[in-house]
Structure formats: structure tokens, C-alpha cells
Amino acid sequence: MNWRRLLLVFSALMLLSLVATRFQVAAPTALRSGTVPITRASVTVADNLRHAYQTLVQERELAREVASLRKQNDVLRQRNELLTREAARLRQLQVITQTQAPNAVGIAQVIAVSPSPLLARLTLNLGQNAGVRVRMPVTVPGGLVGQISDVSGKESTVVSLVDPESSVGVTLQGNRGGRGLARGVPPDRLRADFSRSIPIKVGDVLVTNSLGGVYPVGIRVGTVEKVLPLGPNDLNRTVIVKPAVDVGVVEDVTILEGL
């Protein structure tokens, strides 16, 4: 009787073991197959988030580098502009000392232009502190600009050739003779008077002469644009002159020592 019970118990335990073993094997496999997609999705999301973060960090670093490079580029461009302008100023000074007058005081920058249509005056950034004095000639490579009329410590005022208070002695370029006097006619012309015996014509170039003792001789003043008809009682021949220099666009000028 006992051996039968033992056999039944043994058989029951074997059956339980087989059942338990079967479910133990099947359950983990089914579980893994169900969680694989979730695991893969989680890994993919994590990778994407990591890449997105890395990309964001890199973009911020690149943005900072680009901003820094732009600032450096702006500084270099400004320096280049200053150097280019300084080189142009030095070339201007060289041209003037070789072709107009050797005794230049220096180059000044035009910092203001008179707003009045009846006056043609410029304000320069050089004054008494730089050796500038009243009546000093002011010029550019293209021709005469005018003369200094007023000076302070750091600034000076130029009366240009087309100002109504301006006058300059002129003669025909190329040693063709003739002494005349040109006065400013606002807003942008000069009126010159010559002896009626001078054969002056349209297109003739006028340069400075020694009349008045202010300007060096031979600096270009302008070109004859019109010769006015002579009246029977006229002693002088009058011409309208287009100035060689448009003072409205001048940026840098050279100040010469007076005669």
C-alpha cells in the first residue's frame, strides 16, 4: 500500500516538474518577443535624442564661432578701409608736392559743408594746433579748392573758389599768357575777367597766377565753359568757368603753406 502511495506521489511530482519546466521555457521567450519592439524603439529614441542634443550643441558652438569671425572680419575690414584711405591720402600728398607745391602743411578731412546755397565753405579737422593759418591755400590733385578764412585750435574754415567772397588770379594754361581775376558765382561756377585782347575760348584751362600773392602758380582752377559777347564799350572779356574741383564731393584736402 505504501509503495503505491509513493508511486503516486512520485508520478505527481514528475508531472508537476514537466508542466513547470514547459511553462518556464515558454514564458520567457514569449515575453522577449513581445518586448523587443519596445526595446528597439526605446534605443532608437534615445539615440535620436542624443544626436539631436549633440547637433544642438554643435550648432551653438558654430553660431558662436561665426559671430566671433564676423566681428573679427568687421574689425579687419575697418582697419583695411583706414589703411586704404591713409594710403590714398599719402598718394594725394605726394602728387601735390610733386606737381603743385612742395610746402604742404598736411592733409585735412572735410568734416562739414555749409548748408547755404549762396556760400561754398568747408570745415576741416585741422586748425592752429596743426600749424594752419588764415589765407593758406587748400587744394587736391584735381585742382584748387580755395583758401583758409578762419581758424580755431582744432578746426578751420575754407572759402572755396565758387563762394561769392572768393577771388583768385588766373591765367591760360601752357604759358599762353593773359592775366585775369576769377570770382565765385554760386552755386557752382566762377566768372573771370580778362583783357579783351586775350584770345580766350571755350575749353581753355585756367590756372593760378601770382596775382594777389596767395596761391602758388600753375594750380588748375577750371575750364572755360562760356565766353560772353563783347559790348562796344567793354574793356574786359568775361568768361564763365567750370571749376576743376566739385567741393561738394571732396573728402580730403591738402593745406599748403602761404606764399
SULVEN-V513943 format. One record per residue. RES is the residue in one letter. OMEGA is omega in degrees with one decimal (999 if undefined). D_FIRST is the distance of its C-alpha to the first C-alpha in whole Angstrom. Layout:
RES	OMEGA	D_FIRST
RES	OMEGA	D_FIRST
This chain:
M	-179.4	0
N	-178.9	4
W	177.2	5
R	177.1	5
R	177.8	7
L	179.1	9
L	177.8	10
L	178.5	11
V	-179.9	13
F	179.8	14
S	179.0	15
A	179.2	17
L	178.6	19
M	179.6	20
L	178.5	21
L	179.3	23
S	179.3	24
L	179.5	26
V	-179.2	27
A	-179.7	29
T	-179.5	30
R	-180.0	32
F	178.7	33
Q	-179.6	34
V	-173.2	36
A	-173.2	38
A	179.7	39
P	179.8	41
T	178.6	43
A	179.6	44
L	179.7	45
R	-179.4	47
S	179.4	49
G	-176.4	50
T	-179.2	51
V	179.1	53
P	179.1	56
I	179.4	56
T	-180.0	56
R	178.6	59
A	179.2	61
S	179.1	61
V	179.9	62
T	178.6	65
V	180.0	66
A	178.7	66
D	-179.9	68
N	177.6	70
L	178.7	71
R	178.6	71
H	179.0	74
A	178.7	76
Y	178.9	76
Q	178.3	77
T	178.8	80
L	179.1	81
V	-179.8	82
Q	179.7	83
E	177.7	86
R	178.3	87
E	178.2	87
L	178.4	89
A	177.4	91
R	179.1	92
E	178.7	93
V	178.6	95
A	178.8	97
S	179.5	98
L	177.9	99
R	177.2	101
K	178.0	103
Q	179.5	104
N	177.6	105
D	179.4	107
V	179.7	109
L	179.2	110
R	177.9	111
Q	177.5	113
R	179.2	114
N	178.0	115
E	178.6	117
L	179.5	119
L	178.6	120
T	179.3	121
R	179.1	123
E	177.4	125
A	178.6	125
A	178.2	127
R	179.0	129
L	176.5	130
R	178.1	131
Q	179.4	133
L	179.8	135
Q	179.8	136
V	-177.0	137
I	-179.8	139
T	179.0	141
Q	-172.8	141
T	-175.5	143
Q	-178.4	144
A	-177.5	145
P	-171.7	144
N	179.5	144
A	175.8	140
V	-179.7	139
G	-179.8	136
I	179.6	133
A	178.4	132
Q	175.2	130
V	-177.1	131
I	177.8	129
A	177.1	131
V	-179.1	133
S	180.0	136
P	-177.5	135
S	177.7	138
P	-179.2	139
L	179.5	143
L	178.5	142
A	-175.4	140
R	-177.7	139
L	173.3	136
T	-178.7	135
L	-177.2	134
N	173.9	131
L	-179.9	134
G	-176.9	137
Q	-179.0	139
N	178.9	136
A	177.9	136
G	-179.1	140
V	179.8	140
R	177.5	144
V	177.9	146
R	174.7	147
M	177.8	145
P	177.3	145
V	-172.9	141
T	172.1	140
V	-179.2	137
P	-178.8	138
G	179.9	139
G	-175.1	142
L	177.4	143
V	-179.2	141
G	178.6	144
Q	179.6	144
I	-179.9	143
S	-177.8	145
D	-175.7	143
V	169.1	141
S	-176.2	138
G	-174.5	136
K	-178.8	133
E	176.3	135
S	-178.6	138
T	179.8	139
V	169.2	140
V	-176.8	143
S	-174.4	142
L	-177.1	145
V	175.9	145
D	-178.0	145
P	178.7	148
E	-177.2	149
S	172.1	149
S	-177.8	152
V	176.0	152
G	-176.7	155
V	175.3	154
T	179.2	155
L	179.7	155
Q	177.2	152
G	178.5	154
N	179.7	157
R	174.3	158
G	178.5	160
G	176.3	161
R	178.8	160
G	178.5	158
L	-178.9	156
A	178.6	153
R	-179.1	152
G	176.0	148
V	-178.6	148
P	5.7	145
P	-171.3	142
D	179.4	142
R	173.4	146
L	177.1	149
R	-175.5	152
A	178.4	155
D	176.8	158
F	171.1	161
S	-176.7	164
R	179.8	165
S	-178.7	166
I	-177.7	163
P	-177.5	161
I	-176.0	158
K	178.4	156
V	-179.6	152
G	177.3	150
D	179.5	151
V	178.3	149
L	177.5	151
V	-178.9	150
T	169.9	151
N	-174.3	155
S	-178.2	156
L	179.6	157
G	175.9	156
G	-178.8	155
V	-172.4	152
Y	170.7	150
P	-176.7	150
V	171.2	152
G	178.0	150
I	-177.5	147
R	178.8	146
V	-178.9	146
G	-177.0	146
T	179.2	147
V	-177.9	150
E	-178.1	149
K	175.0	152
V	-177.4	156
L	-179.5	157
P	178.2	161
L	172.8	164
G	-177.8	166
P	-178.0	170
N	-178.2	170
D	175.8	167
L	-177.3	168
N	174.2	164
R	-176.4	161
T	178.8	158
V	174.3	155
I	-172.6	151
V	171.2	149
K	-175.6	145
P	179.3	144
A	-175.6	142
V	172.8	139
D	-174.6	137
V	-179.9	136
G	-177.5	134
V	-178.8	131
V	178.9	132
E	-180.0	130
D	179.0	131
V	177.4	135
T	178.6	137
I	-178.4	139
L	171.8	142
E	177.3	145
G	179.6	148
L	999	151
